[in-house]
């Protein structure tokens, strides 16, 4: 089967999808890779350096908490 018959056999939309996949794989192959242990160490370092600014760790004062329950006043 020659290439022209193959293209007609597979269909042009399938060929376009395959070309996109090859293009994506070529792009990803060119990226620099980082070992998981190095990435995990970097994330850990970032978390430790920014822990003092994390409201999940330090808490939020009730006066600055936008999600605090609102007081409801009713007048009779």
mmJSON file of the N, C-alpha and C atoms, coordinates in Angstrom:
{"data_MODEL":{"atom_site":{
"group_PDB":["ATOM","ATOM","ATOM","ATOM","ATOM","ATOM","ATOM","ATOM","ATOM","ATOM","ATOM","ATOM","ATOM","ATOM","ATOM","ATOM","ATOM","ATOM","ATOM","ATOM","ATOM","ATOM","ATOM","ATOM","ATOM","ATOM","ATOM","ATOM","ATOM","ATOM","ATOM","ATOM","ATOM","ATOM","ATOM","ATOM","ATOM","ATOM","ATOM","ATOM","ATOM","ATOM","ATOM","ATOM","ATOM","ATOM","ATOM","ATOM","ATOM","ATOM","ATOM","ATOM","ATOM","ATOM","ATOM","ATOM","ATOM","ATOM","ATOM","ATOM","ATOM","ATOM","ATOM","ATOM","ATOM","ATOM","ATOM","ATOM","ATOM","ATOM","ATOM","ATOM","ATOM","ATOM","ATOM","ATOM","ATOM","ATOM","ATOM","ATOM","ATOM","ATOM","ATOM","ATOM","ATOM","ATOM","ATOM","ATOM","ATOM","ATOM","ATOM","ATOM","ATOM","ATOM","ATOM","ATOM","ATOM","ATOM","ATOM","ATOM","ATOM","ATOM","ATOM","ATOM","ATOM","ATOM","ATOM","ATOM","ATOM","ATOM","ATOM","ATOM","ATOM","ATOM","ATOM","ATOM","ATOM","ATOM","ATOM","ATOM","ATOM","ATOM","ATOM","ATOM","ATOM","ATOM","ATOM","ATOM","ATOM","ATOM","ATOM","ATOM","ATOM","ATOM","ATOM","ATOM","ATOM","ATOM","ATOM","ATOM","ATOM","ATOM","ATOM","ATOM","ATOM","ATOM","ATOM","ATOM","ATOM","ATOM","ATOM","ATOM","ATOM","ATOM","ATOM","ATOM","ATOM","ATOM","ATOM","ATOM","ATOM","ATOM","ATOM","ATOM","ATOM","ATOM","ATOM","ATOM","ATOM","ATOM","ATOM","ATOM","ATOM","ATOM","ATOM","ATOM","ATOM","ATOM","ATOM","ATOM","ATOM","ATOM","ATOM","ATOM","ATOM","ATOM","ATOM","ATOM","ATOM","ATOM","ATOM","ATOM","ATOM","ATOM","ATOM","ATOM","ATOM","ATOM","ATOM","ATOM","ATOM","ATOM","ATOM","ATOM","ATOM","ATOM","ATOM","ATOM","ATOM","ATOM","ATOM","ATOM","ATOM","ATOM","ATOM","ATOM","ATOM","ATOM","ATOM","ATOM","ATOM","ATOM","ATOM","ATOM","ATOM","ATOM","ATOM","ATOM"],
"id":[1,2,3,4,5,6,7,8,9,10,11,12,13,14,15,16,17,18,19,20,21,22,23,24,25,26,27,28,29,30,31,32,33,34,35,36,37,38,39,40,41,42,43,44,45,46,47,48,49,50,51,52,53,54,55,56,57,58,59,60,61,62,63,64,65,66,67,68,69,70,71,72,73,74,75,76,77,78,79,80,81,82,83,84,85,86,87,88,89,90,91,92,93,94,95,96,97,98,99,100,101,102,103,104,105,106,107,108,109,110,111,112,113,114,115,116,117,118,119,120,121,122,123,124,125,126,127,128,129,130,131,132,133,134,135,136,137,138,139,140,141,142,143,144,145,146,147,148,149,150,151,152,153,154,155,156,157,158,159,160,161,162,163,164,165,166,167,168,169,170,171,172,173,174,175,176,177,178,179,180,181,182,183,184,185,186,187,188,189,190,191,192,193,194,195,196,197,198,199,200,201,202,203,204,205,206,207,208,209,210,211,212,213,214,215,216,217,218,219,220,221,222,223,224,225,226,227,228],
"type_symbol":["N","C","C","N","C","C","N","C","C","N","C","C","N","C","C","N","C","C","N","C","C","N","C","C","N","C","C","N","C","C","N","C","C","N","C","C","N","C","C","N","C","C","N","C","C","N","C","C","N","C","C","N","C","C","N","C","C","N","C","C","N","C","C","N","C","C","N","C","C","N","C","C","N","C","C","N","C","C","N","C","C","N","C","C","N","C","C","N","C","C","N","C","C","N","C","C","N","C","C","N","C","C","N","C","C","N","C","C","N","C","C","N","C","C","N","C","C","N","C","C","N","C","C","N","C","C","N","C","C","N","C","C","N","C","C","N","C","C","N","C","C","N","C","C","N","C","C","N","C","C","N","C","C","N","C","C","N","C","C","N","C","C","N","C","C","N","C","C","N","C","C","N","C","C","N","C","C","N","C","C","N","C","C","N","C","C","N","C","C","N","C","C","N","C","C","N","C","C","N","C","C","N","C","C","N","C","C","N","C","C","N","C","C","N","C","C","N","C","C","N","C","C","N","C","C","N","C","C"],
"label_atom_id":["N","CA","C","N","CA","C","N","CA","C","N","CA","C","N","CA","C","N","CA","C","N","CA","C","N","CA","C","N","CA","C","N","CA","C","N","CA","C","N","CA","C","N","CA","C","N","CA","C","N","CA","C","N","CA","C","N","CA","C","N","CA","C","N","CA","C","N","CA","C","N","CA","C","N","CA","C","N","CA","C","N","CA","C","N","CA","C","N","CA","C","N","CA","C","N","CA","C","N","CA","C","N","CA","C","N","CA","C","N","CA","C","N","CA","C","N","CA","C","N","CA","C","N","CA","C","N","CA","C","N","CA","C","N","CA","C","N","CA","C","N","CA","C","N","CA","C","N","CA","C","N","CA","C","N","CA","C","N","CA","C","N","CA","C","N","CA","C","N","CA","C","N","CA","C","N","CA","C","N","CA","C","N","CA","C","N","CA","C","N","CA","C","N","CA","C","N","CA","C","N","CA","C","N","CA","C","N","CA","C","N","CA","C","N","CA","C","N","CA","C","N","CA","C","N","CA","C","N","CA","C","N","CA","C","N","CA","C","N","CA","C","N","CA","C","N","CA","C","N","CA","C","N","CA","C","N","CA","C","N","CA","C","N","CA","C"],
"label_alt_id":[null,null,null,null,null,null,null,null,null,null,null,null,null,null,null,null,null,null,null,null,null,null,null,null,null,null,null,null,null,null,null,null,null,null,null,null,null,null,null,null,null,null,null,null,null,null,null,null,null,null,null,null,null,null,null,null,null,null,null,null,null,null,null,null,null,null,null,null,null,null,null,null,null,null,null,null,null,null,null,null,null,null,null,null,null,null,null,null,null,null,null,null,null,null,null,null,null,null,null,null,null,null,null,null,null,null,null,null,null,null,null,null,null,null,null,null,null,null,null,null,null,null,null,null,null,null,null,null,null,null,null,null,null,null,null,null,null,null,null,null,null,null,null,null,null,null,null,null,null,null,null,null,null,null,null,null,null,null,null,null,null,null,null,null,null,null,null,null,null,null,null,null,null,null,null,null,null,null,null,null,null,null,null,null,null,null,null,null,null,null,null,null,null,null,null,null,null,null,null,null,null,null,null,null,null,null,null,null,null,null,null,null,null,null,null,null,null,null,null,null,null,null,null,null,null,null,null,null],
"label_comp_id":["UNK","UNK","UNK","UNK","UNK","UNK","UNK","UNK","UNK","UNK","UNK","UNK","UNK","UNK","UNK","UNK","UNK","UNK","UNK","UNK","UNK","UNK","UNK","UNK","UNK","UNK","UNK","UNK","UNK","UNK","UNK","UNK","UNK","UNK","UNK","UNK","UNK","UNK","UNK","UNK","UNK","UNK","UNK","UNK","UNK","UNK","UNK","UNK","UNK","UNK","UNK","UNK","UNK","UNK","UNK","UNK","UNK","UNK","UNK","UNK","UNK","UNK","UNK","UNK","UNK","UNK","UNK","UNK","UNK","UNK","UNK","UNK","UNK","UNK","UNK","UNK","UNK","UNK","UNK","UNK","UNK","UNK","UNK","UNK","UNK","UNK","UNK","UNK","UNK","UNK","UNK","UNK","UNK","UNK","UNK","UNK","UNK","UNK","UNK","UNK","UNK","UNK","UNK","UNK","UNK","UNK","UNK","UNK","UNK","UNK","UNK","UNK","UNK","UNK","UNK","UNK","UNK","UNK","UNK","UNK","UNK","UNK","UNK","UNK","UNK","UNK","UNK","UNK","UNK","UNK","UNK","UNK","UNK","UNK","UNK","UNK","UNK","UNK","UNK","UNK","UNK","UNK","UNK","UNK","UNK","UNK","UNK","UNK","UNK","UNK","UNK","UNK","UNK","UNK","UNK","UNK","UNK","UNK","UNK","UNK","UNK","UNK","UNK","UNK","UNK","UNK","UNK","UNK","UNK","UNK","UNK","UNK","UNK","UNK","UNK","UNK","UNK","UNK","UNK","UNK","UNK","UNK","UNK","UNK","UNK","UNK","UNK","UNK","UNK","UNK","UNK","UNK","UNK","UNK","UNK","UNK","UNK","UNK","UNK","UNK","UNK","UNK","UNK","UNK","UNK","UNK","UNK","UNK","UNK","UNK","UNK","UNK","UNK","UNK","UNK","UNK","UNK","UNK","UNK","UNK","UNK","UNK","UNK","UNK","UNK","UNK","UNK","UNK"],
"label_asym_id":["A","A","A","A","A","A","A","A","A","A","A","A","A","A","A","A","A","A","A","A","A","A","A","A","A","A","A","A","A","A","A","A","A","A","A","A","A","A","A","A","A","A","A","A","A","A","A","A","A","A","A","A","A","A","A","A","A","A","A","A","A","A","A","A","A","A","A","A","A","A","A","A","A","A","A","A","A","A","A","A","A","A","A","A","A","A","A","A","A","A","A","A","A","A","A","A","A","A","A","A","A","A","A","A","A","A","A","A","A","A","A","A","A","A","A","A","A","A","A","A","A","A","A","A","A","A","A","A","A","A","A","A","A","A","A","A","A","A","A","A","A","A","A","A","A","A","A","A","A","A","A","A","A","A","A","A","A","A","A","A","A","A","A","A","A","A","A","A","A","A","A","A","A","A","A","A","A","A","A","A","A","A","A","A","A","A","A","A","A","A","A","A","A","A","A","A","A","A","A","A","A","A","A","A","A","A","A","A","A","A","A","A","A","A","A","A","A","A","A","A","A","A","A","A","A","A","A","A"],
"label_entity_id":["1","1","1","1","1","1","1","1","1","1","1","1","1","1","1","1","1","1","1","1","1","1","1","1","1","1","1","1","1","1","1","1","1","1","1","1","1","1","1","1","1","1","1","1","1","1","1","1","1","1","1","1","1","1","1","1","1","1","1","1","1","1","1","1","1","1","1","1","1","1","1","1","1","1","1","1","1","1","1","1","1","1","1","1","1","1","1","1","1","1","1","1","1","1","1","1","1","1","1","1","1","1","1","1","1","1","1","1","1","1","1","1","1","1","1","1","1","1","1","1","1","1","1","1","1","1","1","1","1","1","1","1","1","1","1","1","1","1","1","1","1","1","1","1","1","1","1","1","1","1","1","1","1","1","1","1","1","1","1","1","1","1","1","1","1","1","1","1","1","1","1","1","1","1","1","1","1","1","1","1","1","1","1","1","1","1","1","1","1","1","1","1","1","1","1","1","1","1","1","1","1","1","1","1","1","1","1","1","1","1","1","1","1","1","1","1","1","1","1","1","1","1","1","1","1","1","1","1"],
"label_seq_id":[1,1,1,2,2,2,3,3,3,4,4,4,5,5,5,6,6,6,7,7,7,8,8,8,9,9,9,10,10,10,11,11,11,12,12,12,13,13,13,14,14,14,15,15,15,16,16,16,17,17,17,18,18,18,19,19,19,20,20,20,21,21,21,22,22,22,23,23,23,24,24,24,25,25,25,26,26,26,27,27,27,28,28,28,29,29,29,30,30,30,31,31,31,32,32,32,33,33,33,34,34,34,35,35,35,36,36,36,37,37,37,38,38,38,39,39,39,40,40,40,41,41,41,42,42,42,43,43,43,44,44,44,45,45,45,46,46,46,47,47,47,48,48,48,49,49,49,50,50,50,51,51,51,52,52,52,53,53,53,54,54,54,55,55,55,56,56,56,57,57,57,58,58,58,59,59,59,60,60,60,61,61,61,62,62,62,63,63,63,64,64,64,65,65,65,66,66,66,67,67,67,68,68,68,69,69,69,70,70,70,71,71,71,72,72,72,73,73,73,74,74,74,75,75,75,76,76,76],
"pdbx_PDB_ins_code":[null,null,null,null,null,null,null,null,null,null,null,null,null,null,null,null,null,null,null,null,null,null,null,null,null,null,null,null,null,null,null,null,null,null,null,null,null,null,null,null,null,null,null,null,null,null,null,null,null,null,null,null,null,null,null,null,null,null,null,null,null,null,null,null,null,null,null,null,null,null,null,null,null,null,null,null,null,null,null,null,null,null,null,null,null,null,null,null,null,null,null,null,null,null,null,null,null,null,null,null,null,null,null,null,null,null,null,null,null,null,null,null,null,null,null,null,null,null,null,null,null,null,null,null,null,null,null,null,null,null,null,null,null,null,null,null,null,null,null,null,null,null,null,null,null,null,null,null,null,null,null,null,null,null,null,null,null,null,null,null,null,null,null,null,null,null,null,null,null,null,null,null,null,null,null,null,null,null,null,null,null,null,null,null,null,null,null,null,null,null,null,null,null,null,null,null,null,null,null,null,null,null,null,null,null,null,null,null,null,null,null,null,null,null,null,null,null,null,null,null,null,null,null,null,null,null,null,null],
"Cartn_x":[0.855,0.0,0.901,0.715,1.518,0.936,1.656,1.283,-0.053,-0.328,-1.591,-2.765,-2.68,-3.752,-3.861,-2.73,-2.755,-3.502,-3.232,-3.903,-5.395,-5.796,-7.228,-7.829,-7.057,-7.546,-7.769,-6.811,-6.889,-7.859,-7.895,-8.753,-7.934,-8.305,-7.5,-7.593,-8.728,-8.829,-7.927,-7.791,-6.899,-5.449,-5.113,-3.751,-3.435,-4.38,-4.171,-4.001,-4.782,-4.663,-3.304,-2.843,-1.524,-0.411,-0.548,0.454,0.51,-0.649,-0.684,-0.015,-0.266,0.333,1.848,2.335,3.776,4.381,3.711,4.188,4.284,3.267,3.266,4.394,4.592,5.661,7.035,7.213,8.483,8.729,7.675,7.787,8.192,7.521,7.809,9.193,9.66,10.982,12.076,11.806,12.787,12.84,11.921,11.899,12.971,13.462,14.403,13.634,14.219,13.578,14.241,13.444,13.934,13.554,14.481,14.18,13.096,12.266,11.17,11.714,12.825,13.403,13.822,14.338,14.726,13.491,12.465,11.239,10.588,10.552,9.961,10.748,12.059,12.883,12.605,12.419,12.102,10.753,9.761,8.425,8.486,9.203,9.347,10.015,11.08,11.797,10.868,10.1,9.16,8.131,7.58,6.562,7.129,8.336,8.948,9.251,9.686,10.009,8.767,7.613,6.397,5.349,5.713,4.751,4.177,4.977,4.491,3.405,3.249,2.221,1.012,1.004,-0.064,-1.162,-2.356,-3.43,-3.937,-3.69,-4.092,-3.217,-1.988,-1.076,-1.108,-1.239,-1.165,-2.53,-3.581,-4.919,-5.223,-6.475,-6.933,-7.657,-7.314,-8.006,-9.459,-10.325,-11.76,-12.102,-11.31,-11.616,-11.282,-10.343,-9.968,-10.5,-11.238,-11.745,-12.99,-12.924,-14.1,-15.2,-14.91,-15.887,-16.52,-16.241,-16.832,-18.346,-19.035,-20.496,-20.895,-21.851,-22.31,-23.293,-23.174,-24.115,-25.404,-26.486,-27.789,-28.465,-28.866,-29.551,-31.008,-31.875,-33.292,-33.86,-34.58,-35.199,-36.696,-37.304,-38.762,-39.431],
"Cartn_y":[-1.176,0.0,1.238,2.112,3.324,4.383,5.48,6.501,7.152,7.41,8.044,7.155,5.881,4.963,4.835,4.882,4.785,5.978,7.182,8.388,8.286,7.847,7.705,6.608,5.582,4.467,4.896,5.615,6.009,7.169,8.06,9.233,10.444,11.571,12.776,13.273,13.094,13.565,12.76,11.456,10.632,11.029,11.359,11.777,13.087,14.013,15.281,15.057,14.163,13.852,13.236,12.361,11.752,12.785,13.699,14.749,15.644,15.965,16.768,16.026,14.731,13.926,13.889,13.713,13.691,15.045,16.109,17.456,17.666,17.228,17.362,16.543,15.327,14.479,15.078,15.675,16.325,17.51,18.262,19.392,18.909,17.877,17.351,16.721,16.132,15.517,16.563,17.776,18.844,19.549,19.233,19.886,19.322,20.174,19.708,18.907,17.816,16.955,17.145,17.011,17.13,15.856,15.341,14.143,14.456,13.468,13.645,14.066,13.486,13.829,15.298,15.819,17.228,18.129,17.752,18.544,18.551,17.394,17.3,18.147,18.137,18.96,20.444,20.833,22.229,22.64,21.779,22.074,22.173,21.256,21.27,22.565,22.968,24.201,25.409,25.455,26.555,26.614,25.456,25.421,25.916,25.485,25.918,27.417,27.937,29.361,30.243,29.71,30.517,30.122,29.27,28.782,29.907,30.928,32.007,32.847,32.733,33.494,32.638,31.381,30.458,30.488,31.016,31.109,29.746,28.693,27.368,26.896,27.401,27.019,28.009,29.302,30.324,30.731,30.426,30.846,32.24,32.614,33.926,34.564,35.801,36.475,36.704,36.665,36.785,38.156,39.172,40.511,40.65,39.856,39.959,38.817,37.902,36.741,37.125,37.116,37.488,36.422,35.241,34.156,33.959,34.864,34.727,34.876,34.284,34.387,35.823,36.297,37.667,37.757,38.839,39.07,39.623,39.102,39.559,40.327,41.546,42.382,42.506,42.376,42.599,43.602,44.547,45.573,45.392,45.47,45.335,46.637],
"Cartn_z":[0.0,0.0,0.0,-0.978,-1.016,-0.076,0.095,1.078,0.752,-0.5,-0.883,-0.505,-0.831,-0.456,1.063,1.74,3.2,3.787,3.285,3.785,3.546,2.379,2.098,2.963,3.239,4.05,5.5,6.061,7.46,7.646,6.694,6.796,7.183,6.616,6.835,8.275,8.942,10.321,11.239,10.971,11.774,11.549,10.331,10.019,10.729,10.723,11.421,12.916,13.481,14.908,15.213,14.341,14.535,14.402,13.457,13.285,14.514,15.089,16.309,17.46,17.559,18.625,18.479,17.255,17.007,17.356,16.974,17.276,18.796,19.53,20.985,21.607,21.124,21.646,21.372,20.199,19.883,20.805,21.096,22.012,23.408,23.891,25.226,25.303,24.221,24.216,24.364,23.937,24.018,25.365,26.275,27.582,28.502,29.387,30.4,31.439,31.882,32.864,34.222,35.265,36.636,37.365,38.149,38.917,39.939,40.235,41.178,42.537,42.954,44.255,44.296,43.186,43.138,43.162,42.427,42.406,43.781,44.445,45.778,46.776,46.669,47.56,47.332,46.088,45.775,46.321,46.195,46.726,48.247,48.871,50.33,50.786,50.105,50.438,50.296,49.22,48.995,50.113,50.493,51.547,52.873,53.204,54.464,54.452,53.327,53.232,53.303,52.872,52.808,53.842,54.789,55.778,56.629,56.922,57.788,57.131,55.814,55.091,54.734,55.139,54.761,55.817,55.468,56.453,56.921,56.16,56.616,57.771,57.829,58.908,60.066,59.758,60.796,61.327,60.582,60.999,60.515,60.615,60.176,61.349,61.63,62.725,62.331,63.306,63.003,62.439,62.748,62.236,60.757,60.252,58.836,57.993,58.61,57.885,57.092,55.769,54.967,55.009,55.535,55.551,56.923,57.848,59.178,59.083,60.012,59.983,60.297,59.548,59.7,60.867,61.62,62.72,62.12,62.592,62.092,63.22,62.929,63.903,63.471,64.407,64.07,65.073,64.561,65.395,65.343,66.494,66.553,66.768],
"occupancy":[1.0,1.0,1.0,1.0,1.0,1.0,1.0,1.0,1.0,1.0,1.0,1.0,1.0,1.0,1.0,1.0,1.0,1.0,1.0,1.0,1.0,1.0,1.0,1.0,1.0,1.0,1.0,1.0,1.0,1.0,1.0,1.0,1.0,1.0,1.0,1.0,1.0,1.0,1.0,1.0,1.0,1.0,1.0,1.0,1.0,1.0,1.0,1.0,1.0,1.0,1.0,1.0,1.0,1.0,1.0,1.0,1.0,1.0,1.0,1.0,1.0,1.0,1.0,1.0,1.0,1.0,1.0,1.0,1.0,1.0,1.0,1.0,1.0,1.0,1.0,1.0,1.0,1.0,1.0,1.0,1.0,1.0,1.0,1.0,1.0,1.0,1.0,1.0,1.0,1.0,1.0,1.0,1.0,1.0,1.0,1.0,1.0,1.0,1.0,1.0,1.0,1.0,1.0,1.0,1.0,1.0,1.0,1.0,1.0,1.0,1.0,1.0,1.0,1.0,1.0,1.0,1.0,1.0,1.0,1.0,1.0,1.0,1.0,1.0,1.0,1.0,1.0,1.0,1.0,1.0,1.0,1.0,1.0,1.0,1.0,1.0,1.0,1.0,1.0,1.0,1.0,1.0,1.0,1.0,1.0,1.0,1.0,1.0,1.0,1.0,1.0,1.0,1.0,1.0,1.0,1.0,1.0,1.0,1.0,1.0,1.0,1.0,1.0,1.0,1.0,1.0,1.0,1.0,1.0,1.0,1.0,1.0,1.0,1.0,1.0,1.0,1.0,1.0,1.0,1.0,1.0,1.0,1.0,1.0,1.0,1.0,1.0,1.0,1.0,1.0,1.0,1.0,1.0,1.0,1.0,1.0,1.0,1.0,1.0,1.0,1.0,1.0,1.0,1.0,1.0,1.0,1.0,1.0,1.0,1.0,1.0,1.0,1.0,1.0,1.0,1.0,1.0,1.0,1.0,1.0,1.0,1.0,1.0,1.0,1.0,1.0,1.0,1.0],
"B_iso_or_equiv":[0.0,0.0,0.0,0.0,0.0,0.0,0.0,0.0,0.0,0.0,0.0,0.0,0.0,0.0,0.0,0.0,0.0,0.0,0.0,0.0,0.0,0.0,0.0,0.0,0.0,0.0,0.0,0.0,0.0,0.0,0.0,0.0,0.0,0.0,0.0,0.0,0.0,0.0,0.0,0.0,0.0,0.0,0.0,0.0,0.0,0.0,0.0,0.0,0.0,0.0,0.0,0.0,0.0,0.0,0.0,0.0,0.0,0.0,0.0,0.0,0.0,0.0,0.0,0.0,0.0,0.0,0.0,0.0,0.0,0.0,0.0,0.0,0.0,0.0,0.0,0.0,0.0,0.0,0.0,0.0,0.0,0.0,0.0,0.0,0.0,0.0,0.0,0.0,0.0,0.0,0.0,0.0,0.0,0.0,0.0,0.0,0.0,0.0,0.0,0.0,0.0,0.0,0.0,0.0,0.0,0.0,0.0,0.0,0.0,0.0,0.0,0.0,0.0,0.0,0.0,0.0,0.0,0.0,0.0,0.0,0.0,0.0,0.0,0.0,0.0,0.0,0.0,0.0,0.0,0.0,0.0,0.0,0.0,0.0,0.0,0.0,0.0,0.0,0.0,0.0,0.0,0.0,0.0,0.0,0.0,0.0,0.0,0.0,0.0,0.0,0.0,0.0,0.0,0.0,0.0,0.0,0.0,0.0,0.0,0.0,0.0,0.0,0.0,0.0,0.0,0.0,0.0,0.0,0.0,0.0,0.0,0.0,0.0,0.0,0.0,0.0,0.0,0.0,0.0,0.0,0.0,0.0,0.0,0.0,0.0,0.0,0.0,0.0,0.0,0.0,0.0,0.0,0.0,0.0,0.0,0.0,0.0,0.0,0.0,0.0,0.0,0.0,0.0,0.0,0.0,0.0,0.0,0.0,0.0,0.0,0.0,0.0,0.0,0.0,0.0,0.0,0.0,0.0,0.0,0.0,0.0,0.0,0.0,0.0,0.0,0.0,0.0,0.0],
"pdbx_formal_charge":[null,null,null,null,null,null,null,null,null,null,null,null,null,null,null,null,null,null,null,null,null,null,null,null,null,null,null,null,null,null,null,null,null,null,null,null,null,null,null,null,null,null,null,null,null,null,null,null,null,null,null,null,null,null,null,null,null,null,null,null,null,null,null,null,null,null,null,null,null,null,null,null,null,null,null,null,null,null,null,null,null,null,null,null,null,null,null,null,null,null,null,null,null,null,null,null,null,null,null,null,null,null,null,null,null,null,null,null,null,null,null,null,null,null,null,null,null,null,null,null,null,null,null,null,null,null,null,null,null,null,null,null,null,null,null,null,null,null,null,null,null,null,null,null,null,null,null,null,null,null,null,null,null,null,null,null,null,null,null,null,null,null,null,null,null,null,null,null,null,null,null,null,null,null,null,null,null,null,null,null,null,null,null,null,null,null,null,null,null,null,null,null,null,null,null,null,null,null,null,null,null,null,null,null,null,null,null,null,null,null,null,null,null,null,null,null,null,null,null,null,null,null,null,null,null,null,null,null],
"auth_seq_id":[1,1,1,2,2,2,3,3,3,4,4,4,5,5,5,6,6,6,7,7,7,8,8,8,9,9,9,10,10,10,11,11,11,12,12,12,13,13,13,14,14,14,15,15,15,16,16,16,17,17,17,18,18,18,19,19,19,20,20,20,21,21,21,22,22,22,23,23,23,24,24,24,25,25,25,26,26,26,27,27,27,28,28,28,29,29,29,30,30,30,31,31,31,32,32,32,33,33,33,34,34,34,35,35,35,36,36,36,37,37,37,38,38,38,39,39,39,40,40,40,41,41,41,42,42,42,43,43,43,44,44,44,45,45,45,46,46,46,47,47,47,48,48,48,49,49,49,50,50,50,51,51,51,52,52,52,53,53,53,54,54,54,55,55,55,56,56,56,57,57,57,58,58,58,59,59,59,60,60,60,61,61,61,62,62,62,63,63,63,64,64,64,65,65,65,66,66,66,67,67,67,68,68,68,69,69,69,70,70,70,71,71,71,72,72,72,73,73,73,74,74,74,75,75,75,76,76,76],
"auth_comp_id":["UNK","UNK","UNK","UNK","UNK","UNK","UNK","UNK","UNK","UNK","UNK","UNK","UNK","UNK","UNK","UNK","UNK","UNK","UNK","UNK","UNK","UNK","UNK","UNK","UNK","UNK","UNK","UNK","UNK","UNK","UNK","UNK","UNK","UNK","UNK","UNK","UNK","UNK","UNK","UNK","UNK","UNK","UNK","UNK","UNK","UNK","UNK","UNK","UNK","UNK","UNK","UNK","UNK","UNK","UNK","UNK","UNK","UNK","UNK","UNK","UNK","UNK","UNK","UNK","UNK","UNK","UNK","UNK","UNK","UNK","UNK","UNK","UNK","UNK","UNK","UNK","UNK","UNK","UNK","UNK","UNK","UNK","UNK","UNK","UNK","UNK","UNK","UNK","UNK","UNK","UNK","UNK","UNK","UNK","UNK","UNK","UNK","UNK","UNK","UNK","UNK","UNK","UNK","UNK","UNK","UNK","UNK","UNK","UNK","UNK","UNK","UNK","UNK","UNK","UNK","UNK","UNK","UNK","UNK","UNK","UNK","UNK","UNK","UNK","UNK","UNK","UNK","UNK","UNK","UNK","UNK","UNK","UNK","UNK","UNK","UNK","UNK","UNK","UNK","UNK","UNK","UNK","UNK","UNK","UNK","UNK","UNK","UNK","UNK","UNK","UNK","UNK","UNK","UNK","UNK","UNK","UNK","UNK","UNK","UNK","UNK","UNK","UNK","UNK","UNK","UNK","UNK","UNK","UNK","UNK","UNK","UNK","UNK","UNK","UNK","UNK","UNK","UNK","UNK","UNK","UNK","UNK","UNK","UNK","UNK","UNK","UNK","UNK","UNK","UNK","UNK","UNK","UNK","UNK","UNK","UNK","UNK","UNK","UNK","UNK","UNK","UNK","UNK","UNK","UNK","UNK","UNK","UNK","UNK","UNK","UNK","UNK","UNK","UNK","UNK","UNK","UNK","UNK","UNK","UNK","UNK","UNK","UNK","UNK","UNK","UNK","UNK","UNK"],
"auth_asym_id":["A","A","A","A","A","A","A","A","A","A","A","A","A","A","A","A","A","A","A","A","A","A","A","A","A","A","A","A","A","A","A","A","A","A","A","A","A","A","A","A","A","A","A","A","A","A","A","A","A","A","A","A","A","A","A","A","A","A","A","A","A","A","A","A","A","A","A","A","A","A","A","A","A","A","A","A","A","A","A","A","A","A","A","A","A","A","A","A","A","A","A","A","A","A","A","A","A","A","A","A","A","A","A","A","A","A","A","A","A","A","A","A","A","A","A","A","A","A","A","A","A","A","A","A","A","A","A","A","A","A","A","A","A","A","A","A","A","A","A","A","A","A","A","A","A","A","A","A","A","A","A","A","A","A","A","A","A","A","A","A","A","A","A","A","A","A","A","A","A","A","A","A","A","A","A","A","A","A","A","A","A","A","A","A","A","A","A","A","A","A","A","A","A","A","A","A","A","A","A","A","A","A","A","A","A","A","A","A","A","A","A","A","A","A","A","A","A","A","A","A","A","A","A","A","A","A","A","A"],
"auth_atom_id":["N","CA","C","N","CA","C","N","CA","C","N","CA","C","N","CA","C","N","CA","C","N","CA","C","N","CA","C","N","CA","C","N","CA","C","N","CA","C","N","CA","C","N","CA","C","N","CA","C","N","CA","C","N","CA","C","N","CA","C","N","CA","C","N","CA","C","N","CA","C","N","CA","C","N","CA","C","N","CA","C","N","CA","C","N","CA","C","N","CA","C","N","CA","C","N","CA","C","N","CA","C","N","CA","C","N","CA","C","N","CA","C","N","CA","C","N","CA","C","N","CA","C","N","CA","C","N","CA","C","N","CA","C","N","CA","C","N","CA","C","N","CA","C","N","CA","C","N","CA","C","N","CA","C","N","CA","C","N","CA","C","N","CA","C","N","CA","C","N","CA","C","N","CA","C","N","CA","C","N","CA","C","N","CA","C","N","CA","C","N","CA","C","N","CA","C","N","CA","C","N","CA","C","N","CA","C","N","CA","C","N","CA","C","N","CA","C","N","CA","C","N","CA","C","N","CA","C","N","CA","C","N","CA","C","N","CA","C","N","CA","C","N","CA","C","N","CA","C","N","CA","C","N","CA","C","N","CA","C","N","CA","C","N","CA","C"],
"pdbx_PDB_model_num":[1,1,1,1,1,1,1,1,1,1,1,1,1,1,1,1,1,1,1,1,1,1,1,1,1,1,1,1,1,1,1,1,1,1,1,1,1,1,1,1,1,1,1,1,1,1,1,1,1,1,1,1,1,1,1,1,1,1,1,1,1,1,1,1,1,1,1,1,1,1,1,1,1,1,1,1,1,1,1,1,1,1,1,1,1,1,1,1,1,1,1,1,1,1,1,1,1,1,1,1,1,1,1,1,1,1,1,1,1,1,1,1,1,1,1,1,1,1,1,1,1,1,1,1,1,1,1,1,1,1,1,1,1,1,1,1,1,1,1,1,1,1,1,1,1,1,1,1,1,1,1,1,1,1,1,1,1,1,1,1,1,1,1,1,1,1,1,1,1,1,1,1,1,1,1,1,1,1,1,1,1,1,1,1,1,1,1,1,1,1,1,1,1,1,1,1,1,1,1,1,1,1,1,1,1,1,1,1,1,1,1,1,1,1,1,1,1,1,1,1,1,1,1,1,1,1,1,1]
}}}
